[in-house]
């Protein structure tokens, strides 16, 4: 169950990362509130997952999911550039997440 909570935490972190830009440097109240709620939810879920997982593993997987999600959404939604180097980087991050799960 801790792994499920950790995956959910990672997905909420992806949503949080995407909610930062619409705040316009935290000058827009509603987007800022949404951003802060997502941030708190992501960290709370991460803390719950850490009850049964090693801290380092949980945090590495959490940030890995966030990075992969943010880059992927950037490419799909915001037309961020796609390159061989970025795809290799994503593959390495995903490989690290898988390795952390398998060896934990």
C-alpha positions as CSV (number, residue, x, y, z in Angstrom):
1,X,0.0,0.0,0.0
2,X,2.9,2.4,0.7
3,X,4.0,2.1,-3.0
4,X,0.5,3.0,-4.1
5,X,0.5,6.1,-1.9
6,X,3.9,7.0,-3.1
7,X,2.8,6.8,-6.8
8,X,-0.2,8.9,-5.9
9,X,2.1,11.4,-4.2
10,X,4.2,11.5,-7.4
11,X,1.2,12.2,-9.6
12,X,0.1,15.0,-7.3
13,X,3.6,16.4,-7.5
14,X,3.2,16.5,-11.3
15,X,0.0,18.4,-10.9
16,X,1.7,20.7,-8.5
17,X,4.6,21.4,-10.8
18,X,2.1,22.4,-13.5
19,X,0.2,24.6,-11.2
20,X,3.1,26.9,-10.4
21,X,3.3,28.9,-13.6
22,X,-0.4,30.0,-13.6
23,X,0.2,31.7,-10.3
24,X,2.3,34.4,-12.1
25,X,4.9,34.5,-9.4
26,X,2.2,33.9,-6.7
27,X,0.4,37.1,-7.6
28,X,-2.9,35.5,-8.6
29,X,-4.9,34.3,-5.5
30,X,-6.9,31.3,-6.8
31,X,-4.1,29.7,-8.8
32,X,-1.8,30.3,-5.8
33,X,-4.2,28.6,-3.4
34,X,-4.5,25.6,-5.8
35,X,-0.8,25.4,-6.0
36,X,-0.3,25.5,-2.3
37,X,-3.0,22.8,-1.7
38,X,-1.4,20.5,-4.3
39,X,2.0,21.1,-2.7
40,X,0.7,20.2,0.7
41,X,-1.1,17.2,-0.6
42,X,2.0,15.9,-2.4
43,X,4.2,16.3,0.7
44,X,1.5,14.8,3.0
45,X,1.1,11.7,0.8
46,X,4.9,11.4,0.6
47,X,5.1,11.5,4.4
48,X,2.5,8.7,4.6
49,X,4.4,6.6,2.1
50,X,7.6,7.0,4.2
51,X,5.9,5.3,7.1
52,X,6.7,2.0,5.4
53,X,9.4,2.8,2.9
54,X,13.0,4.0,3.3
55,X,13.2,7.8,3.2
56,X,15.8,7.9,0.5
57,X,14.0,5.5,-1.8
58,X,10.6,7.2,-1.3
59,X,12.0,10.6,-2.0
60,X,14.0,9.5,-5.0
61,X,10.9,7.8,-6.5
62,X,8.7,10.8,-5.7
63,X,11.0,13.3,-7.4
64,X,11.6,10.9,-10.3
65,X,7.9,10.6,-11.0
66,X,7.6,14.4,-10.7
67,X,10.4,14.9,-13.2
68,X,9.2,12.4,-15.7
69,X,5.6,13.8,-15.5
70,X,6.7,17.4,-15.7
71,X,8.9,16.8,-18.7
72,X,6.3,14.7,-20.4
73,X,3.6,17.3,-19.9
74,X,5.9,20.0,-21.1
75,X,6.5,18.1,-24.3
76,X,2.8,17.1,-24.9
77,X,1.0,20.2,-23.6
78,X,3.5,23.1,-23.9
79,X,5.4,22.0,-27.0
80,X,8.7,21.8,-25.2
81,X,11.5,20.4,-27.4
82,X,12.1,16.7,-27.9
83,X,15.6,15.5,-28.3
84,X,17.5,12.2,-28.1
85,X,19.2,13.5,-25.0
86,X,16.0,14.3,-23.2
87,X,14.5,10.9,-24.1
88,X,17.6,9.2,-22.8
89,X,17.4,11.2,-19.6
90,X,13.8,10.2,-19.2
91,X,14.6,6.6,-19.8
92,X,17.4,6.7,-17.1
93,X,15.0,8.3,-14.6
94,X,12.3,5.7,-15.3
95,X,15.0,3.0,-15.0
96,X,16.1,4.4,-11.7
97,X,12.5,4.4,-10.4
98,X,12.0,0.8,-11.4
99,X,15.4,-0.2,-9.9
100,X,14.5,1.6,-6.6
101,X,11.2,-0.3,-6.5
102,X,12.7,-3.7,-7.3
103,X,15.5,-3.4,-4.8
104,X,13.6,-1.8,-1.9
